[in-house]
Amino acid sequence: MQLLAYGHEGGNKNKVWSVMDVPSLEHMAGMMNKPEIIKMREKAGAITKTQKMIKLVE
């Protein structure tokens, strides 16, 4: 996985966007559902229950 870009909406630091290059959505979901990753993200302030993943296309 490679992080390509990240940032938040103007005037709303609570809604963060990130763009990542991943092999597949299934791979990403598998990583994001690992208990150690969830714990690390929550410790950093992420609200994992509100996260969404989408696939971008050209």
Protein Blocks (a to p, Z undefined) as FASTA:
>chain_A
ZZfbdcddehiakbccdddddfbfklmmmmmmpmklmmmmmmnopafklgccddddZZ
